[in-house]
Amino acid sequence: MTDAKPHNRDKNYRIKSDSPFLKALGVSNDAGDIKPNKYGKYRQICRFVEIFIERIERTQAVKQQRVKVLDIGSGKGYLTFAMYDQLAKAGLNPKIDGVDTRSEMVDLCNRAAQTSGFENLAFHNMKAEDFVEGYYDAIIALHACDTATDDALFHGIKSKSKLIVCAPCCQHEVLVDLQKSETASRKFISHGLFLQKQADLITDNSRVMLLRAQGYQVDVIDFVSTEHTQKNTLITAVKKGKPSPKYLEQYEAYKKDFGFSGIKLETLMREAGLIRSERN
């Protein structure tokens, strides 16, 4: 007999389709089957928690009595709920806060958290920079637009979070410099779309260098994109050691070669004294 519900096979995913939080968020129906139009989202959720749990296990956080996570720009909370679910099942007693500027999303997520019995999961209607709740073991920022990604990375670096995970979205800061640049790398790129792609790559590569300069082990992963964006680069950073000046030297040479003045993350790090200024 032919399987009439091919989309509802769990395929050994970490999160089963009948998980209560999936129903609360509208991903599955009352029977515990993934809705046909939500299967892509389900795959994304499962792929993300697979990456997240593997990375958090590399840190000392798994030896703690509680793991604290901050999700910046949490949106509808699909991945936030998934992290809580998996950390709880691993016996890590999670405390997770989601921050978002859209009040309707925050209200929806808080209701779903209550329905799901996730008592230490809370969502807050405010900007990330206005939310001050101390140290977090992991900082998450998925598809934070433009320099908001740098804000999230800086928050993690400054507080020495054990894990930082971000999926950059649209970014324009470096593009302005490239449009005026006269370097050899710029000379042969005339189409605006190609220049934007190059700016995206330069920005993310700069972020990797600056993270490594602060003692993070960084991986760049091809992630499952959402229905809202085709950006699917995931940067994961695990705190491993002390700051390493050689990556700052690479970064300075990189700026010179590609003709851009820097990125916001560098500026924030300099202002906080994480990078010693040699410009004077």
N, C-alpha and C positions, 0 to 999 in steps of 0.2 A: 504494500500500500504506500502510495506517495505521501511524503510529509507535507501537509498543507501549510505548515508554519515554519518555513526555512529560516526566517529572520529571528525566531525565538530560541534557537539552539544556543546554549551557554558557551559551547566551544571551549570549555575549561577556563573561562574568564574568572578573574578573582571575585567579581561581583555577580551574584546570581540575579537572574531577571526578576525573581519574585521578592527582592529586597524591599522592605517597606518604604525606604526613602525614595526609591525610584517611582513608586506609586504616588507618594506625596508630591513629587515634582512633576508628575504627568508624563514620565518616561514609559511606565508600564501601565497596563489596565488592571481592573479588579481581579482578573484571573492570574495576574503575575506574568503576563506575556508582554514583551516589548512591543510598543505600538510601531507599525510599519514606518511611519514618518519620523520615528525617533531612534531608529536602529543605528544611524550614523553617529548620533550623540552618545548612544550606549557604548559603541566601539571606542569613541574618544575618551569617555569616562574610564573605561577599563584599561586602555593603553596608558592613560596618565597615571592612575594609581599604581600600575605595574612599575613605571619609572620612579614615581615618588617613593614607594616603599623600598625599592632596591637602593635608592640613594640614601634614605634616612637610616637604613641598616648599616651604611658605611660609617655613620657617625657614632659618637658616644651617647647620643640621645636615647638609644634603645636600652641603655642601662639605667635610665632615670625612672623615677616613680611617675612622672608626668611629662608628656611631650606637648609643647605649646606651638601653635601655628597661626600665622597671620596671613590671610588671603586679601590682597589689595586689588580692588576692582572685582569683587566676587560675583557680580551679576546675579544670575538666577541660582547660583550656588551648586550646580551639578557636581563640580569637582571638589568643592568644599565639603559637601556631604559625603562624597566618596572617600576623601581622606579621613574624615572622622570615623566612618564605618570601618575602614581597614585598620586604622590605628587602635580602635577599641577592640576589634577582634584579635589583634596581636597582643592585647593586654597592656597597652602603653598609656592608658588613661588620658586620652587627649583633651586639650582645652584649645578650641579653635575660635578665632574671631574673623568674621568677614566684614570688609569695609566697602561701601559703595555709595555713590552720591544719588542714586535713584531710589526714592522712598518706597515706591511700589514694589521694587525688587526686594528691598530689605524687609518689608512687611510680609511678603509672600514667603521668604526664606525662614523668618522667625516662626511663622505659623507651621511650616513644614517641619522645622526642627522639633517643635513641641509635639506634633503628630507622630514623628518618628521616634520620640523618646530620647533624643540627643540633648541631654540636659546641659552639657558643657559646650554647646555650639551656639554662638550668638552672632547676629548681624547688626551693623551699626550704620546709620545714615549720616555719613560725613566724609570729608576728604581725608585721605590717608595721613597727610601731614598734621591734621588736627586730632588724630587718634593717638593718644599716648597711653600705652598700657605696659610699658617696660619691655623686658627681653622676650624674644621668641626664638625657639630652636630652629624654626623654618619660616622663611618669608616666600610667599608665592605671589606672582603677578603675571597673569596670562592676558595677552593682548591689550596691555596698557598702552595707550596711544602716545606716540612721539616721545618726549622727554619724561613722561610719567614712568616709563620703564627705568630710566636713570634714577628717579626718585626712590623707586622700590629697591633697586640694587644698592643704593647708598644706605638706605635704612638697614638693610641686612649687613652690609659691610661695617657700618659704624657700630652696630650692636654686637658684631662678631657672631652672627647667627651661624649655626652649624651647617645649614643648608639653605641655598637660595635657588629658586626655580622661576624662570621668566620666559614668556613667549612674546617677543617684541612685535608690535603692530606697525602702523604707519609711522614714519620718522622722517623729519625734514631738515634737521639742524645742519648736518654735514652737507646736504644738497646745496644750500646757499653758498657755501665756500667753494664747492666743486664747480658751480656755475661761473665763478670768477677766476678759477685756478688756471694757471698757464703751464702746469707740469706736463711732462711727456705722457703720463697716463691719461690725462684729460684731453690731450690734443686730438686723439683719434675717436673720441666718443661724441657724436653730434646729436644723436637721437635722445630726446628727453627721457623716454622710458628706460633706456639703458643707463643713463646717468643716475636716475633714481635708484635702479637696482644696485649700481655700484655704491651709491651713498648708503644704502641699507647694509650692504656687506661690510663697508668700512666702519660704520657705526657699531655693528655687532662684534666685529673683530676687535675694535677698540675696547668694548666692554669686556671681552674675554681677557685682553691683556691687563686691564686695570684690576679685574678680579684676581688673576694670577699674581699680580704684584702684591696683593693683600693676603697671599697664602692659601688661595682656594684652588682646588683641583677642578678644572672646568671641562665639561663635555658639551658638545653641540649635537643635538639629535633632530632627525627629521620626524616631526610630530604629526598627528592626525589633525588637520585643520577643521575649523567649525564652518557652519553654514553662513556665518557672518563675515569671514575673512579667509583668504587663501594663504595667509602668512602661517607657516607651519614649522618655523625654527624654534626649538626649545633649548634654552641655555640652562644647564644645571651646574651649580657650583657647591662643592663640599669643602668645608674648612679643614685644611690638613696641616698647615705649618705657619711659620712666621712670614712677614712681608719679604718680598724678593725684588731688590732694586733692578735686576737685569730686565724685568718685564717693563719697567718704566722707561728704561733706556730704549728698548724696542719700540715702545709706544711713541716716544719723542721722534725717533727716526721715521716711524710710520707716518706721523703727521707731516713731516717735512717732505717725504717722498710723494705723498698724495695731495699735498696742498690744501690741508684744512687746519683750522685753528684749534680744534679740540671738540669735546662733547661735554654735555652738562655733568655727567658723572665725574669727570676730571675736576670740573669747577667746584662741585660739592665736596669732593675729597680734599682739595687744596684749602678750601675755606674751613674745613674741620681739622686741618693739620695732619691729615693722613698722607699727604704728599708734601714734601718739603719744597718750597718754591725756590728755584734757582734763577729767577728772572731779574733779581735786583742786582 
